[in-house]
Amino acid sequence: MRCRHFLNPILSPLSFAKPPSRPLACRAHARAGAPAQRRAALAEPDVGISRFASSLPGFCGTLKQRYSDFIVHEVARDGALVRLTSFDVPDESVDAEEEADPDLDLPQSLESFRLLCGDADCDALREFLSRVSEDGSNALPFILSPDADKAHRSEVHDFFKRNFKFLATDTVEHSDGVQRCIRVRLKSGPRGRRNFGEKARSRTGMSSSGPSGWRDDRPFDSRVSVIWPYHLGKYLRFHLYKENKDTQEALRVIGKMLGLQPRSFGFAGTKDKRAITTQQVTLFRVHATRLAALNNKLIGIKVGDFNYVKEGLVLGQLMGNRFTITLRSVVAESEDVIKEAVDGLINSGFINYYGLQRFGSASVPNHLIGAALLRGEWRNAVSLILDPREGECDDMNGVREHYKEHGDIDAAISNFPRRLIAERAIVCT
């Protein structure tokens, strides 16, 4: 008998149908060429669970026999269910109204700049803008007066971002290694040239530092080398769909393909590995076209529903999760018992703090490792984590066996996959 139930993501933690006296079935893993062996499943008394929040008799069933039996949709802060519905890339073009006159009041902006940086720099900027108006392709970058005040330089950078969105700035240093000044250049955008920067002199500034000693021939700071359209939010938000992978593993794959570190991604919560899940993720200043191009290469992972926003996600910025759970091999005294238990779950909710799901499904249960740590049995705890495991693939157990026999830390670090966080943390310390 098989049953499927759709559970409300926000449930009142009042009661829970009594767990079955017979434990839920677990998957059996077998090595290639060896007969399949089923590890004895955990029961509630094995982990110290002796009392339950409900007097209902409950029933038995197999949970997560397949990863597709556990489907999770994140519930965003606005209450919307996160689903993958589109692979379309958003339009990044500028509205004609914005493109017509981005600097609006040029005399006023120049006067504000004069008050901030002085007459000499103001005249230099006015001359540069004149060259841009006449022929942008010949408007070489220029540098402002030396400025030792870092806070003031930051104020100048911000001024250009607010008032001259078609210009980019970075900081260059003098050959003496002490003095600093700001360099200004034209970038793509409403007033820029899309092909500007293709010439070497335009990308790198002036042809040499010259007698002045300013190192303005160096490439522009990488923080401004990627020209970001001023009208877009600085964060790309997208929906991550994954199958049978945890969140960190999926983002590690995407990050490797994009040349980004895992810490570049923002997300509200980690989703189950043995499941099909969909959640929101953000990236700072990455164009949607780059992510969309990965969909043909990704396996068990898809990205879409792209949108540019002003802020990135951090842990906890969600309302909850919506679960669709399939139970297999259901055994109960009668269908009425199942209905009564499920009705109690839907109407009253459950306490989601303590249960067999908290102890993992690996061949080495988490509670045995935890008990060893509490007793101060460090060698035993390390052995439980690192030693060969029943049901694991031969290649992985080969790595475990080699480390157990030879203690070769370098080989273990090289061969333990990054998803084995605990194992790698132990051998790296």
LOTORPA-655704 format. One record per residue (C-alpha): x, y, z; residue number from 1. Coordinates in Angstrom, 1 decimal. Each point is the difference from the previous one (the first is absolute). Example, Ala and Ser with C-alpha at 12.3 -4.5 7.8 and 13.67 -1.06 7.14 Angstrom:
% LOTORPA-655704
<x = 12.3; y = -4.5; z = 7.8; pos = 1>
<x = 1.4; y = 3.4; z = -0.7; pos = 2>
This chain:
% LOTORPA-655704
<x = 0.0; y = 0.0; z = 0.0; pos = 1>
<x = 1.3; y = 3.4; z = -0.9; pos = 2>
<x = -1.1; y = 3.5; z = 1.1; pos = 3>
<x = 1.0; y = 3.5; z = -0.8; pos = 4>
<x = -0.9; y = 3.1; z = 2.0; pos = 5>
<x = 0.6; y = 3.7; z = -0.5; pos = 6>
<x = 1.0; y = 1.6; z = 3.3; pos = 7>
<x = -0.5; y = 3.7; z = 0.9; pos = 8>
<x = 3.4; y = 1.7; z = 0.4; pos = 9>
<x = -1.0; y = 1.9; z = 3.1; pos = 10>
<x = -1.4; y = -2.4; z = 2.5; pos = 11>
<x = -0.8; y = 0.4; z = 3.7; pos = 12>
<x = 2.3; y = -2.2; z = 2.1; pos = 13>
<x = -2.6; y = -1.5; z = 2.2; pos = 14>
<x = -0.1; y = -3.7; z = -0.6; pos = 15>
<x = 1.4; y = -2.8; z = -2.1; pos = 16>
<x = -1.3; y = -3.4; z = -0.8; pos = 17>
<x = 1.8; y = -2.6; z = 2.0; pos = 18>
<x = 3.0; y = -1.3; z = -1.9; pos = 19>
<x = -0.3; y = -3.7; z = -1.0; pos = 20>
<x = 1.1; y = -2.6; z = 2.4; pos = 21>
<x = 1.7; y = -1.6; z = -3.0; pos = 22>
<x = 2.7; y = 2.3; z = -1.5; pos = 23>
<x = -0.2; y = 1.5; z = -3.4; pos = 24>
<x = 1.8; y = -2.0; z = -2.6; pos = 25>
<x = 3.4; y = 1.2; z = -1.2; pos = 26>
<x = 1.7; y = -0.4; z = -3.4; pos = 27>
<x = 2.4; y = -2.8; z = -0.4; pos = 28>
<x = 3.2; y = 0.7; z = -1.8; pos = 29>
<x = 2.2; y = -2.7; z = -1.4; pos = 30>
<x = 3.4; y = 0.0; z = -1.5; pos = 31>
<x = 0.4; y = -1.1; z = -3.6; pos = 32>
<x = 0.5; y = -3.7; z = -0.2; pos = 33>
<x = -1.0; y = -0.6; z = 3.6; pos = 34>
<x = -3.4; y = -1.2; z = 1.2; pos = 35>
<x = -2.4; y = 2.7; z = 1.3; pos = 36>
<x = -0.1; y = 0.3; z = 3.7; pos = 37>
<x = -2.6; y = 2.1; z = 1.9; pos = 38>
<x = 1.3; y = 1.9; z = 3.0; pos = 39>
<x = -2.3; y = -0.3; z = 3.0; pos = 40>
<x = -2.1; y = 3.1; z = 0.1; pos = 41>
<x = -0.1; y = 2.3; z = 3.0; pos = 42>
<x = -2.9; y = -0.1; z = 2.4; pos = 43>
<x = -1.1; y = 2.8; z = 2.3; pos = 44>
<x = 1.3; y = -1.8; z = 3.2; pos = 45>
<x = 3.5; y = -0.3; z = -1.7; pos = 46>
<x = 0.4; y = 3.8; z = 0.2; pos = 47>
<x = -1.8; y = 0.5; z = 3.3; pos = 48>
<x = -3.5; y = 1.0; z = -1.2; pos = 49>
<x = -2.5; y = -1.5; z = 2.4; pos = 50>
<x = -2.9; y = 2.4; z = 0.1; pos = 51>
<x = -2.1; y = 1.5; z = -2.8; pos = 52>
<x = -2.2; y = 3.1; z = -0.3; pos = 53>
<x = -3.1; y = -1.9; z = -1.1; pos = 54>
<x = -1.8; y = -3.1; z = 1.2; pos = 55>
<x = -1.0; y = -1.0; z = -3.6; pos = 56>
<x = 1.3; y = -3.4; z = -1.0; pos = 57>
<x = 1.7; y = 1.2; z = -3.2; pos = 58>
<x = 1.2; y = -2.2; z = -2.9; pos = 59>
<x = 3.2; y = -1.2; z = -1.7; pos = 60>
<x = 1.3; y = 1.0; z = -3.4; pos = 61>
<x = 3.2; y = 0.6; z = -2.0; pos = 62>
<x = 1.1; y = 3.6; z = -0.2; pos = 63>
<x = 2.4; y = 1.3; z = -2.7; pos = 64>
<x = 0.3; y = -3.4; z = -1.8; pos = 65>
<x = 0.6; y = 2.1; z = -3.1; pos = 66>
<x = 1.3; y = 3.6; z = 0.1; pos = 67>
<x = -3.1; y = 1.0; z = -2.0; pos = 68>
<x = -2.1; y = -1.1; z = 2.9; pos = 69>
<x = 1.0; y = 3.2; z = 1.9; pos = 70>
<x = -0.8; y = 3.3; z = -1.8; pos = 71>
<x = 0.8; y = 3.3; z = 1.6; pos = 72>
<x = -1.0; y = 3.5; z = -1.1; pos = 73>
<x = 1.3; y = 2.9; z = 1.9; pos = 74>
<x = -2.6; y = 2.6; z = 1.2; pos = 75>
<x = 1.5; y = 3.5; z = -0.6; pos = 76>
<x = -0.4; y = 2.9; z = 2.3; pos = 77>
<x = -3.0; y = 1.3; z = -1.9; pos = 78>
<x = -1.7; y = -3.3; z = 0.4; pos = 79>
<x = 0.5; y = -1.1; z = -3.6; pos = 80>
<x = 0.8; y = -3.6; z = -0.7; pos = 81>
<x = 3.4; y = -0.3; z = -1.8; pos = 82>
<x = -0.3; y = -2.0; z = -3.2; pos = 83>
<x = 2.1; y = -0.2; z = -3.1; pos = 84>
<x = -2.3; y = 1.3; z = -2.8; pos = 85>
<x = 2.1; y = 1.8; z = -2.5; pos = 86>
<x = 3.5; y = 0.0; z = -1.6; pos = 87>
<x = -0.5; y = 3.4; z = -1.6; pos = 88>
<x = 2.7; y = 2.6; z = 0.5; pos = 89>
<x = -1.3; y = 3.5; z = 1.1; pos = 90>
<x = 0.3; y = 3.0; z = -2.2; pos = 91>
<x = 3.0; y = 2.1; z = 1.0; pos = 92>
<x = -0.5; y = 2.9; z = -2.4; pos = 93>
<x = -0.4; y = 3.5; z = 1.2; pos = 94>
<x = -3.3; y = 1.9; z = -0.5; pos = 95>
<x = 0.1; y = 2.7; z = -2.6; pos = 96>
<x = -1.0; y = 2.6; z = 2.5; pos = 97>
<x = 3.0; y = -0.9; z = 2.2; pos = 98>
<x = 2.4; y = -0.1; z = -2.9; pos = 99>
<x = -0.9; y = 3.4; z = -1.3; pos = 100>
<x = 1.6; y = 2.1; z = 2.7; pos = 101>
<x = 1.8; y = -2.0; z = 2.8; pos = 102>
<x = 1.8; y = 3.1; z = 1.3; pos = 103>
<x = -3.1; y = 2.2; z = 0.1; pos = 104>
<x = 1.7; y = 3.2; z = 1.5; pos = 105>
<x = 3.6; y = 0.0; z = -1.2; pos = 106>
<x = 0.9; y = 3.5; z = 1.3; pos = 107>
<x = -1.4; y = -0.8; z = 3.5; pos = 108>
<x = 2.0; y = -3.3; z = 0.0; pos = 109>
<x = 3.2; y = 1.7; z = -0.9; pos = 110>
<x = -0.5; y = 2.6; z = 2.6; pos = 111>
<x = -0.5; y = -2.7; z = 2.7; pos = 112>
<x = 3.1; y = -1.7; z = -1.3; pos = 113>
<x = 2.0; y = 3.3; z = 0.3; pos = 114>
<x = -1.0; y = 0.3; z = 3.6; pos = 115>
<x = 1.0; y = -3.6; z = 0.7; pos = 116>
<x = 3.4; y = -0.1; z = -1.9; pos = 117>
<x = 1.0; y = 3.6; z = -0.9; pos = 118>
<x = 0.3; y = 2.1; z = -3.1; pos = 119>
<x = 2.9; y = -1.9; z = -1.7; pos = 120>
<x = -1.8; y = -3.4; z = 0.1; pos = 121>
<x = -3.3; y = 1.6; z = -1.0; pos = 122>
<x = 1.7; y = 1.6; z = -3.1; pos = 123>
<x = 1.5; y = -3.4; z = -0.8; pos = 124>
<x = -3.4; y = -1.7; z = 0.2; pos = 125>
<x = -1.6; y = 2.7; z = -2.1; pos = 126>
<x = 2.6; y = -0.4; z = -2.7; pos = 127>
<x = -0.4; y = -3.8; z = 0.1; pos = 128>
<x = -3.8; y = 0.3; z = -0.4; pos = 129>
<x = 0.6; y = 2.3; z = -3.0; pos = 130>
<x = 2.2; y = -2.6; z = -1.7; pos = 131>
<x = -2.7; y = -2.7; z = 0.7; pos = 132>
<x = -2.6; y = 2.2; z = -1.7; pos = 133>
<x = 2.2; y = 0.5; z = -3.0; pos = 134>
<x = 1.4; y = -3.5; z = -0.5; pos = 135>
<x = -0.3; y = -2.5; z = 2.8; pos = 136>
<x = 2.4; y = -2.4; z = -1.6; pos = 137>
<x = 2.8; y = 2.6; z = 0.5; pos = 138>
<x = -0.8; y = 0.8; z = 3.6; pos = 139>
<x = 2.9; y = -1.5; z = 1.8; pos = 140>
<x = -0.2; y = -0.5; z = 3.8; pos = 141>
<x = 1.3; y = 2.7; z = 2.2; pos = 142>
<x = 1.1; y = 0.2; z = 3.7; pos = 143>
<x = -1.1; y = 2.4; z = 2.7; pos = 144>
<x = 2.3; y = 1.8; z = 2.5; pos = 145>
<x = 1.9; y = -2.2; z = 2.6; pos = 146>
<x = -2.3; y = -0.8; z = 2.9; pos = 147>
<x = 1.4; y = -1.6; z = 3.2; pos = 148>
<x = -3.4; y = -0.1; z = 1.7; pos = 149>
<x = -1.6; y = -3.4; z = -0.6; pos = 150>
<x = -3.4; y = 1.2; z = 1.3; pos = 151>
<x = 0.1; y = 2.9; z = -2.4; pos = 152>
<x = 0.9; y = -2.2; z = -2.9; pos = 153>
<x = -3.0; y = -2.2; z = 0.9; pos = 154>
<x = -2.2; y = 3.0; z = -0.1; pos = 155>
<x = 1.3; y = 0.9; z = -3.4; pos = 156>
<x = -0.6; y = -3.5; z = -1.3; pos = 157>
<x = -3.6; y = 0.2; z = 1.3; pos = 158>
<x = -0.5; y = 3.4; z = -1.6; pos = 159>
<x = 0.8; y = -1.4; z = -3.4; pos = 160>
<x = -2.3; y = -2.9; z = 0.5; pos = 161>
<x = -2.8; y = 2.4; z = 0.9; pos = 162>
<x = 0.5; y = 2.8; z = -2.5; pos = 163>
<x = 2.0; y = -1.4; z = -2.9; pos = 164>
<x = -1.3; y = -3.6; z = -0.5; pos = 165>
<x = 1.7; y = -0.2; z = -3.4; pos = 166>
<x = 3.5; y = 0.4; z = 1.6; pos = 167>
<x = 2.0; y = -2.5; z = 2.0; pos = 168>
<x = 2.7; y = 0.7; z = 2.6; pos = 169>
<x = 2.7; y = -1.9; z = 1.8; pos = 170>
<x = 3.1; y = 0.9; z = 2.1; pos = 171>
<x = 3.6; y = 0.0; z = -1.3; pos = 172>
<x = 3.2; y = 0.5; z = 1.9; pos = 173>
<x = 3.2; y = 2.0; z = -0.6; pos = 174>
<x = 3.3; y = -1.8; z = -0.6; pos = 175>
<x = 1.0; y = 1.1; z = 3.5; pos = 176>
<x = -2.5; y = -2.5; z = 1.3; pos = 177>
<x = -1.6; y = 2.6; z = 2.3; pos = 178>
<x = -2.1; y = 2.5; z = -1.9; pos = 179>
<x = -3.4; y = -0.9; z = -1.4; pos = 180>
<x = -2.3; y = 1.6; z = -2.5; pos = 181>
<x = -3.3; y = -0.8; z = -1.8; pos = 182>
<x = -0.1; y = -0.9; z = -3.7; pos = 183>
<x = -3.1; y = 0.7; z = -2.1; pos = 184>
<x = -1.0; y = -1.7; z = -3.2; pos = 185>
<x = -3.0; y = -0.4; z = -2.3; pos = 186>
<x = -2.0; y = -3.2; z = 0.3; pos = 187>
<x = -2.8; y = -1.6; z = -1.9; pos = 188>
<x = -3.5; y = 1.2; z = 0.7; pos = 189>
<x = -2.3; y = 2.7; z = -1.1; pos = 190>
<x = 2.9; y = 2.4; z = -0.8; pos = 191>
<x = 2.7; y = -2.5; z = -0.6; pos = 192>
<x = 1.1; y = -2.0; z = -3.1; pos = 193>
<x = -0.6; y = -3.7; z = -0.1; pos = 194>
<x = 3.2; y = -0.6; z = -1.9; pos = 195>
<x = 1.9; y = 2.5; z = 2.2; pos = 196>
<x = 2.7; y = -2.0; z = 1.9; pos = 197>
<x = 0.8; y = -2.4; z = -2.8; pos = 198>
<x = 3.1; y = 2.0; z = -0.7; pos = 199>
<x = 2.9; y = -0.7; z = 2.3; pos = 200>
<x = 0.5; y = 3.7; z = 0.9; pos = 201>
<x = -3.6; y = 0.4; z = 1.0; pos = 202>
<x = 0.1; y = -3.1; z = 2.2; pos = 203>
<x = 3.2; y = 0.8; z = 1.8; pos = 204>
<x = -0.1; y = 3.8; z = 0.2; pos = 205>
<x = 2.8; y = 2.1; z = -1.3; pos = 206>
<x = 2.9; y = -1.6; z = -1.9; pos = 207>
<x = 2.5; y = 0.3; z = 2.8; pos = 208>
<x = 0.6; y = 1.5; z = 3.4; pos = 209>
<x = 2.3; y = 2.6; z = -1.5; pos = 210>
<x = 2.1; y = 2.5; z = 2.0; pos = 211>
<x = -2.9; y = 0.7; z = 2.4; pos = 212>
<x = 0.6; y = -3.4; z = 1.7; pos = 213>
<x = -3.7; y = -0.9; z = 0.1; pos = 214>
<x = -0.6; y = -3.6; z = -0.8; pos = 215>
<x = -3.0; y = 0.7; z = -2.2; pos = 216>
<x = 1.0; y = -2.4; z = -2.7; pos = 217>
<x = -1.1; y = -3.0; z = 2.2; pos = 218>
<x = -3.3; y = -1.8; z = -0.8; pos = 219>
<x = -3.1; y = 1.3; z = 1.7; pos = 220>
<x = -0.8; y = -1.3; z = 3.5; pos = 221>
<x = -1.9; y = -3.3; z = -0.4; pos = 222>
<x = -2.8; y = 1.4; z = 2.1; pos = 223>
<x = -1.0; y = 2.3; z = -2.9; pos = 224>
<x = 1.2; y = -2.1; z = -2.9; pos = 225>
<x = -3.4; y = -1.6; z = -0.2; pos = 226>
<x = -2.2; y = 2.9; z = -1.0; pos = 227>
<x = -3.3; y = -0.5; z = 1.8; pos = 228>
<x = -3.1; y = 1.8; z = -1.5; pos = 229>
<x = -1.0; y = 2.7; z = 2.4; pos = 230>
<x = -3.7; y = -0.6; z = -0.3; pos = 231>
<x = 0.2; y = -3.7; z = 1.1; pos = 232>
<x = 0.0; y = -1.3; z = 3.6; pos = 233>
<x = 3.5; y = -1.1; z = 0.9; pos = 234>
<x = -1.2; y = -3.5; z = 1.0; pos = 235>
<x = -1.3; y = -2.7; z = -2.3; pos = 236>
<x = -2.6; y = -2.1; z = 1.7; pos = 237>
<x = -0.9; y = -3.3; z = -1.5; pos = 238>
<x = -1.8; y = -3.2; z = 0.8; pos = 239>
<x = 2.2; y = -3.1; z = 0.6; pos = 240>
<x = -1.6; y = -3.4; z = -0.8; pos = 241>
<x = 2.0; y = -3.0; z = 1.0; pos = 242>
<x = -0.4; y = -3.8; z = 0.3; pos = 243>
<x = 1.8; y = -2.2; z = 2.5; pos = 244>
<x = 2.6; y = 2.7; z = 0.9; pos = 245>
<x = 0.3; y = 2.2; z = 3.0; pos = 246>
<x = 0.0; y = 3.8; z = -0.4; pos = 247>
<x = 3.8; y = 0.4; z = 0.5; pos = 248>
<x = 0.8; y = -2.7; z = -2.5; pos = 249>
<x = -2.2; y = 1.5; z = -2.7; pos = 250>
<x = 1.4; y = 3.5; z = 0.5; pos = 251>
<x = 3.5; y = -1.4; z = 0.0; pos = 252>
<x = -0.6; y = -1.5; z = -3.4; pos = 253>
<x = -1.5; y = 3.3; z = -1.4; pos = 254>
<x = 2.8; y = 2.0; z = 1.6; pos = 255>
<x = 2.7; y = -2.1; z = -1.5; pos = 256>
<x = -1.5; y = 0.4; z = -3.5; pos = 257>
<x = -0.2; y = 3.8; z = 0.5; pos = 258>
<x = 3.4; y = 0.3; z = 1.7; pos = 259>
<x = -1.6; y = 1.2; z = 3.3; pos = 260>
<x = 0.5; y = -1.0; z = 3.6; pos = 261>
<x = -3.0; y = -1.7; z = 1.9; pos = 262>
<x = -0.1; y = 3.1; z = 2.3; pos = 263>
<x = -1.0; y = 2.1; z = -3.0; pos = 264>
<x = -3.5; y = -1.5; z = 0.3; pos = 265>
<x = -2.7; y = 1.2; z = 2.3; pos = 266>
<x = -2.9; y = -2.3; z = 1.1; pos = 267>
<x = -2.6; y = -0.1; z = 2.7; pos = 268>
<x = 0.3; y = -3.6; z = 1.1; pos = 269>
<x = 1.7; y = -3.3; z = -0.7; pos = 270>
<x = -2.3; y = -2.6; z = -1.7; pos = 271>
<x = 0.0; y = -3.8; z = 0.4; pos = 272>
<x = 2.4; y = -2.0; z = -2.1; pos = 273>
<x = -2.2; y = -3.1; z = -0.7; pos = 274>
<x = -2.8; y = 2.0; z = -1.5; pos = 275>
<x = -1.2; y = 2.2; z = -2.8; pos = 276>
<x = 0.2; y = 3.6; z = 1.2; pos = 277>
<x = -0.5; y = 3.5; z = -1.3; pos = 278>
<x = 1.3; y = 3.1; z = 1.7; pos = 279>
<x = 1.1; y = 3.6; z = -0.5; pos = 280>
<x = 3.7; y = 0.9; z = -0.4; pos = 281>
<x = 1.7; y = 3.3; z = -0.7; pos = 282>
<x = 3.4; y = 1.0; z = -1.6; pos = 283>
<x = 1.7; y = 3.4; z = 0.0; pos = 284>
<x = 0.5; y = 1.6; z = -3.4; pos = 285>
<x = -0.4; y = -3.1; z = -2.2; pos = 286>
<x = -2.1; y = 0.2; z = -3.2; pos = 287>
<x = -2.9; y = -2.4; z = -0.5; pos = 288>
<x = 1.3; y = -1.0; z = -3.4; pos = 289>
<x = 3.1; y = -1.6; z = 1.7; pos = 290>
<x = -2.2; y = -2.2; z = 2.2; pos = 291>
<x = -2.6; y = -0.8; z = -2.7; pos = 292>
<x = 2.8; y = -1.3; z = -2.2; pos = 293>
<x = 0.8; y = -2.7; z = 2.6; pos = 294>
<x = -3.3; y = -1.8; z = -0.2; pos = 295>
<x = 1.1; y = -2.1; z = -2.9; pos = 296>
<x = 3.1; y = -1.2; z = 1.9; pos = 297>
<x = -1.4; y = -0.5; z = 3.5; pos = 298>
<x = -1.2; y = -3.5; z = 1.1; pos = 299>
<x = -2.7; y = -0.2; z = 2.6; pos = 300>
<x = 0.1; y = 3.8; z = 0.4; pos = 301>
<x = -1.9; y = 2.8; z = -1.8; pos = 302>
<x = -0.1; y = 3.8; z = 0.5; pos = 303>
<x = -2.6; y = 2.5; z = -1.2; pos = 304>
<x = -2.6; y = 2.6; z = 1.0; pos = 305>
<x = 2.7; y = 2.6; z = -0.1; pos = 306>
<x = -0.5; y = 3.5; z = 1.5; pos = 307>
<x = 2.3; y = 2.9; z = 1.0; pos = 308>
<x = -0.5; y = 1.2; z = 3.6; pos = 309>
<x = 1.7; y = 2.5; z = 2.2; pos = 310>
<x = 0.9; y = -2.3; z = 2.9; pos = 311>
<x = 1.4; y = -3.5; z = 0.3; pos = 312>
<x = -1.5; y = -2.8; z = 2.1; pos = 313>
<x = 1.3; y = -1.1; z = 3.4; pos = 314>
<x = -0.9; y = -2.9; z = 2.1; pos = 315>
<x = -3.4; y = 0.1; z = 1.6; pos = 316>
<x = -1.7; y = 2.3; z = -2.6; pos = 317>
<x = -2.8; y = -2.4; z = -0.8; pos = 318>
<x = -3.5; y = -0.8; z = 1.5; pos = 319>
<x = 0.5; y = -3.8; z = -0.1; pos = 320>
<x = -0.1; y = -3.0; z = -2.4; pos = 321>
<x = -2.8; y = -1.8; z = -1.7; pos = 322>
<x = 0.4; y = -3.8; z = 0.0; pos = 323>
<x = -1.6; y = -2.6; z = -2.3; pos = 324>
<x = 0.8; y = -3.4; z = 1.5; pos = 325>
<x = -0.6; y = -3.5; z = -1.4; pos = 326>
<x = -0.1; y = -3.0; z = 2.5; pos = 327>
<x = 0.4; y = -3.4; z = -1.5; pos = 328>
<x = -0.6; y = -3.5; z = 1.4; pos = 329>
<x = -2.5; y = 1.4; z = 2.4; pos = 330>
<x = -1.2; y = -2.5; z = 2.7; pos = 331>
<x = -2.8; y = 0.7; z = 2.4; pos = 332>
<x = -2.8; y = -1.7; z = 1.9; pos = 333>
<x = -2.5; y = 1.6; z = -2.4; pos = 334>
<x = -0.5; y = 2.9; z = -2.3; pos = 335>
<x = -1.9; y = 1.8; z = 2.7; pos = 336>
<x = 3.1; y = 0.0; z = 2.2; pos = 337>
<x = 1.9; y = 1.7; z = -2.9; pos = 338>
<x = -2.7; y = 2.5; z = -0.6; pos = 339>
<x = -0.2; y = 0.9; z = 3.7; pos = 340>
<x = 3.7; y = 0.4; z = 0.3; pos = 341>
<x = 0.3; y = 2.2; z = -3.1; pos = 342>
<x = -3.0; y = 2.1; z = 1.0; pos = 343>
<x = 1.6; y = 0.6; z = 3.4; pos = 344>
<x = 3.2; y = 1.0; z = -1.8; pos = 345>
<x = -1.7; y = 2.5; z = -2.3; pos = 346>
<x = -2.3; y = 1.5; z = 2.6; pos = 347>
<x = 2.5; y = 0.2; z = 3.0; pos = 348>
<x = 3.4; y = -0.1; z = -1.6; pos = 349>
<x = 3.0; y = -1.6; z = 1.7; pos = 350>
<x = 3.1; y = 0.8; z = 2.0; pos = 351>
<x = 2.8; y = 0.2; z = -2.4; pos = 352>
<x = 2.9; y = -0.2; z = 2.5; pos = 353>
<x = 0.6; y = -3.6; z = 0.8; pos = 354>
<x = -0.4; y = -3.2; z = -2.0; pos = 355>
<x = 1.8; y = -2.7; z = -1.9; pos = 356>
<x = 0.5; y = 2.3; z = -2.9; pos = 357>
<x = 2.5; y = 2.0; z = 2.2; pos = 358>
<x = 2.3; y = -3.0; z = 0.2; pos = 359>
<x = 0.8; y = -0.4; z = -3.7; pos = 360>
<x = -0.2; y = -3.0; z = -2.3; pos = 361>
<x = 3.7; y = -0.8; z = -0.5; pos = 362>
<x = 1.3; y = -3.4; z = 1.0; pos = 363>
<x = 1.7; y = 1.6; z = 3.0; pos = 364>
<x = -2.9; y = 1.8; z = 1.9; pos = 365>
<x = 0.7; y = 3.5; z = 1.2; pos = 366>
<x = -1.0; y = -0.8; z = 3.6; pos = 367>
<x = 2.9; y = -2.5; z = 0.4; pos = 368>
<x = 2.5; y = 2.6; z = -1.0; pos = 369>
<x = -1.6; y = 2.5; z = 2.3; pos = 370>
<x = 0.0; y = -2.4; z = 2.9; pos = 371>
<x = 3.7; y = -0.7; z = -0.5; pos = 372>
<x = 0.7; y = 3.8; z = 0.0; pos = 373>
<x = -2.0; y = 0.5; z = 3.2; pos = 374>
<x = 2.0; y = -2.8; z = 1.7; pos = 375>
<x = 3.3; y = 1.6; z = -1.2; pos = 376>
<x = 0.8; y = -3.1; z = -2.1; pos = 377>
<x = 1.7; y = 2.1; z = -2.7; pos = 378>
<x = 1.8; y = -2.9; z = -1.8; pos = 379>
<x = -3.3; y = -2.0; z = -0.1; pos = 380>
<x = -1.9; y = 3.0; z = -1.4; pos = 381>
<x = 2.7; y = 0.6; z = -2.7; pos = 382>
<x = 0.0; y = -3.6; z = -0.9; pos = 383>
<x = -3.8; y = 0.0; z = -0.4; pos = 384>
<x = 0.3; y = 3.0; z = -2.4; pos = 385>
<x = 3.0; y = -1.1; z = -2.0; pos = 386>
<x = 0.0; y = -3.8; z = -0.1; pos = 387>
<x = -1.5; y = -2.0; z = -3.0; pos = 388>
<x = -3.8; y = -0.2; z = 0.0; pos = 389>
<x = -2.4; y = -2.7; z = -1.0; pos = 390>
<x = -1.9; y = 0.9; z = -3.1; pos = 391>
<x = 2.3; y = 2.7; z = -1.2; pos = 392>
<x = 1.5; y = -0.3; z = -3.5; pos = 393>
<x = 3.2; y = -1.9; z = -0.5; pos = 394>
<x = 2.0; y = 3.0; z = -1.1; pos = 395>
<x = -1.0; y = 2.0; z = 3.1; pos = 396>
<x = 0.7; y = -2.9; z = 2.3; pos = 397>
<x = 3.4; y = -0.5; z = -1.7; pos = 398>
<x = 0.9; y = 3.6; z = 1.1; pos = 399>
<x = -1.2; y = -0.7; z = 3.6; pos = 400>
<x = 1.9; y = -3.3; z = 0.1; pos = 401>
<x = 3.2; y = 1.5; z = -1.3; pos = 402>
<x = -0.1; y = 2.8; z = 2.6; pos = 403>
<x = -0.7; y = -2.5; z = 2.8; pos = 404>
<x = 2.9; y = -2.2; z = -1.0; pos = 405>
<x = 2.6; y = 2.6; z = -0.9; pos = 406>
<x = -1.2; y = 3.3; z = 1.6; pos = 407>
<x = 0.9; y = 1.9; z = -3.2; pos = 408>
<x = -1.5; y = 3.4; z = 0.7; pos = 409>
<x = 0.9; y = 1.5; z = -3.4; pos = 410>
<x = -1.6; y = -2.9; z = -1.9; pos = 411>
<x = -3.1; y = 0.3; z = 2.2; pos = 412>
<x = -0.3; y = 3.8; z = -0.6; pos = 413>
<x = 0.4; y = -0.6; z = -3.8; pos = 414>
<x = -2.5; y = -2.8; z = -0.2; pos = 415>
<x = -2.7; y = 0.7; z = 2.5; pos = 416>
<x = -2.7; y = 1.9; z = -2.0; pos = 417>
<x = -0.9; y = 3.5; z = 1.3; pos = 418>
<x = -3.5; y = -1.2; z = 0.9; pos = 419>
<x = 1.6; y = -2.0; z = 2.9; pos = 420>
<x = 0.4; y = 3.0; z = 2.1; pos = 421>
<x = 0.6; y = -1.8; z = 3.4; pos = 422>
<x = 2.6; y = -2.3; z = -1.5; pos = 423>
<x = 1.9; y = 2.8; z = -1.7; pos = 424>
<x = -0.1; y = 2.1; z = 3.2; pos = 425>
<x = 1.5; y = -2.8; z = 2.0; pos = 426>
<x = 2.9; y = -0.8; z = -2.3; pos = 427>
<x = 0.8; y = 3.7; z = -0.6; pos = 428>
<x = 0.4; y = 0.8; z = 3.7; pos = 429>
